Amino acid sequence: MTTVNRRALLKGALGSLAVASIPACGGASAPEGRLRAAFPTGGAKESLDPHLSSLFVDQARAKALFDTLVGYAHDMSVVPRLAESWEPDTTGTRWSIRLREARFHDNRPVTAEDVLHSYRRIADPATASPARKQFLGVDFAASRARSATELELVLHAPNFEFPSAWGAPATEIVPAGTRDFTAPVGSGPFRFATFQPGRPAVFRRFDGYWGGAPAIAELEFVPINDESARVAALLSGQVHYIHDISANSAQLVQRDGRAQLLAAPHGTMQAVALKVDRAPFDDPRLVQAVLSGVDREALVSVALSGHGQVGNDLFGKGLRHYPPDLPQRGRDVDRARSLVREAGLAGFELLTSSVDPCFESAATLIAQQLAEVGLRVTPRIGPAETYFSDIRTNGVAALTRTAPLPLTTFLAERLRSGAGTSNYTGYRSPEFDGLFHRALSTVDGAERSRLLGDAQRLAREESGLLVWGFSDWNVAVSDAVSGIRAAPPNSLDWARFERATLS
């Protein structure tokens, strides 16, 4: 038996054991009208506080229990949710928002005071919300509720893209004064029933939901961290939905007749972050050498098993404000060799991890490709549990990924000077910052998009971000389920279980 086959057999055995021990399932069928959704989870540290959500399961549970002012379409443009309409003043610093008629699970109306309380809580450093940076520009002392259904948010600086902040993960609206989330009250399609950290969570249909009562009576989130166990649980009928599966598991589901694969294109950016604030990549020649030396099509074919699209060294392919008519960067071995000789670099270490199923194979292939241009690249595997925090400060190059976000959010948090720890490449450019600030301050949408395009073209050459591909976002559902759509994470349609029906 080969090493690969032994590993596959062991993984299959572990997966079977995991299925047998699924909490609250035990192989029995789900109660009538209950949809079971399997997610990787965070164990004992989990919470139903929507302003602390960081894992996808946190965000999916928050989406079921709560709601946001806006959501994101597949291209990350904003669509109304609790906000019925909104309008800036001529300066882009004062936003008037009108709320739709909606109620919390305890029958209280959703009001402007609830929104202000929620945003103030998110912006409070003591909350430690991952969405805090979305509201750092808000002047809360000047912001106010005009009436029960109207509020005014005041900014310190112009931002005609500000509504994008209202749909970010961890921006859900909670009742004013809420501090305890052990049995949370929201305005989402499902209301709280039971939850213990690391165990299943059960939510029940909320008949008073503003968007219409869900078709299913109950929704259960089932924790299954092992991917093979999630697939086995779906195919054996123990769960109806499984989240986040690799290209190999997607092929397995497609070959099996008991489930349906839902694959969303452009689901996740796959990239290498070259740290341009330190040697050797503070030398622009070496950044260009790596950009020219990598074969992006081969990486998509091998590392993503063909389940993805070729990248072009920019985040956001297919999203609003992505530059149109951008020439595809191809491999140029001769140029890369020449630049390597000029710079005199022998090689570098490339950080990778099992945190993403394609990272290690991508790192191996990149090392092979760059060896052909004279660079000795040594992949080094880091721990999955701390990988993304480790690469913020360690090393000179690392595999990274990002789920879809509004382009302005990505540019502000990953490329703008002073962006903090999310700027994995250490990029600093006054020219980029100026273009980005001018774009946010521009009232005309077409001109704003042009300026954002100029900023992105500049960053594509200088920032050290090598975007080699976009992996499909794969989930799968039982044949008994309908009404769930293929959708990229963070979008409105992603993990929308109130539309689901069971047969």
Order of alpha helices (4+ residues) and beta strands (2+ residues): alpha-beta-alpha-beta-beta-beta-beta-alpha-beta-beta-beta-beta-beta-alpha-beta-alpha-beta-alpha-alpha-beta-alpha-beta-alpha-beta-alpha-beta-alpha-alpha-alpha-beta-beta-beta
